[in-house]
Structures are given as structure tokens and as C-alpha cells.
Amino acid sequence: MRLIHHITEPDTHITLFGKKLEIPILAAPIGGVPFNMGGKISEEEYIFAVLEGCHNEGTIGCTGDGIPAFIHEAGFAAIRSLNGEGIPFIKPWEDKELFLKLDKAKDAGASIVSMDIDASGLITLKLMGRPVTPKPPDKLREIIEKTSMNFILKGIMTPDDARLAIEVGASGIVVSNHGGRVFDHTPGVAEVLPEISEAVQG
Ligand SMILES: Cc1cc2nc3c(=O)[nH]c(=O)nc-3n(C[C@H](O)[C@H](O)[C@H](O)COP(=O)(O)O)c2cc1C
């Protein structure tokens, strides 16, 4: 608590990928709302409310991906309704599904896209016969080079992965363990954030 200074109207804005954000906070991608959150609200109601709320407050909301298709379809529709304001997070699918969804993200007007590699190995998707897997550097480079959108990699938890993410062309990283929903016994994000920030020099 410091109260001896000249600031009366704090300015919390940052610029991210050329967009001015009033606060340095984005709404995380949350998908599968009807079955993850007790069925009180539909995917569409949830994601439209989050994206519009973020937009009205001068920041950006993110959208999720998964099975059933209504998860990402609701996200793309919400982004389209806000003229591209929103960041779609697409899972590390095999090529066909991945590139189809990257195309849909672009069609929706998004200028920033992300891949949640922290979902690699998600058992529910594997059991449905639709596995999502880790990606080697060459594959990531190919994916990033094929998209004209700013590309964020979500799920960076070590300095090595952070350096690799930048080497393969990522425009940004999200330090995340997917909320501990995929892998057991990961470190906490706050524990690894300082060493990752240092590795990528902020
Ligand atoms: C119900 C639920 C659904 C989620 N769906 C997605 C998703 O579709 N895509 C994604 O990247 N992350 C998803 N996440 C993970 C969150 O975006 C986020 O990573 C997690 O809540 C932890 O926060 P943190 O990453 O800020 O540490 C989901 C989390 C929850 C609780």
C-alpha cells in the first residue's frame, strides 16, 4: 500500500497487438458451459455475454473449443457479431480439423488466434476418438506460417517452451496449465511465471 504519490486517476491501459486495452486483463476461454457449469446457461448466452462485456469495458474476451461443435461455433458467432473483437482458442487437433478451424476464425473476423497446447492429452477428447496432442517445433512453425493472424500459444509452463514458442514464430504466449484440468501435478502458474518472463525478456 503506497499512498504518497501524484496519481489520482490510474491509467491501467496496455497495447496488445496494436489494440488498446483499458485494463491488462483478458477473459479466459471457457468452453462447454452447459455441461461444465450445471446447465443454467447456454453456450451462446455465456460467450456473447463475456465477449460483449469485455468489449464494453475496453478489453478482449477469449472463446473456447471442443466437442460438441456448438462450443467453437458459439465462439465464432460471438466474435463475428463484434466485428472480430475476440480471440478464438483452438485445440491442437490434427491438421484437417485444425486448419478448418483456423479458416473459420479468420472468416469470423479475428485478427488474433491462439492454440491451447495445454489441452494436449485431454482424456475426454481421446475417449471420443478425437485426440489432441503436443506439437513438435516444425509443425508449429508450419501452422503459424500458414495463418495471417497474430498467433498466441497457450500452455507455456517452462522457459524452454517459451523460447521455442518464440523461435517458431508465436506472437505471444499464455503461461497456463489449463487450470489443472488436463495434467495432474503441474506447478502453479504464479510459480513459473517469473522465470518464463525472464526467458522471453518480458
Ligand atoms: C469449464 C472450463 C472450460 C474451459 N475451456 C477451455 C477452452 O475451451 N479452451 C482453453 O484454452 N481453456 C479452457 N479452459 C481453461 C481456462 O481458459 C484457464 O486456462 C483456466 O481456467 C486456468 O486459468 P489460467 O490459465 O489463467 O491459469 C477451461 C476452463 C474451465 C474451468
The ligand as an ORCA input file, in Angstrom:
! r2SCAN-3c Opt
* xyz 0 1
  C     -15.185    -25.112    -17.558
  C     -13.884    -24.726    -18.193
  C     -13.763    -24.788    -19.576
  C     -12.558    -24.416    -20.187
  N     -12.467    -24.438    -21.553
  C     -11.317    -24.018    -22.155
  C     -11.226    -23.976    -23.579
  O     -12.138    -24.333    -24.321
  N     -10.044    -23.550    -24.114
  C      -8.988    -23.154    -23.338
  O      -7.948    -22.756    -23.868
  N      -9.073    -23.191    -21.986
  C     -10.203    -23.607    -21.380
  N     -10.266    -23.635    -20.015
  C      -9.107    -23.223    -19.224
  C      -9.151    -21.752    -18.877
  O      -9.088    -20.937    -20.031
  C      -7.969    -21.349    -17.982
  O      -6.752    -21.786    -18.557
  C      -8.088    -21.947    -16.610
  O      -9.331    -21.563    -16.047
  C      -6.939    -21.533    -15.678
  O      -6.683    -20.146    -15.691
  P      -5.248    -19.598    -16.113
  O      -4.915    -20.162    -17.440
  O      -5.426    -18.102    -16.129
  O      -4.293    -20.042    -15.047
  C     -11.462    -24.001    -19.390
  C     -11.598    -23.942    -18.002
  C     -12.790    -24.284    -17.403
  C     -12.897    -24.173    -15.901
*
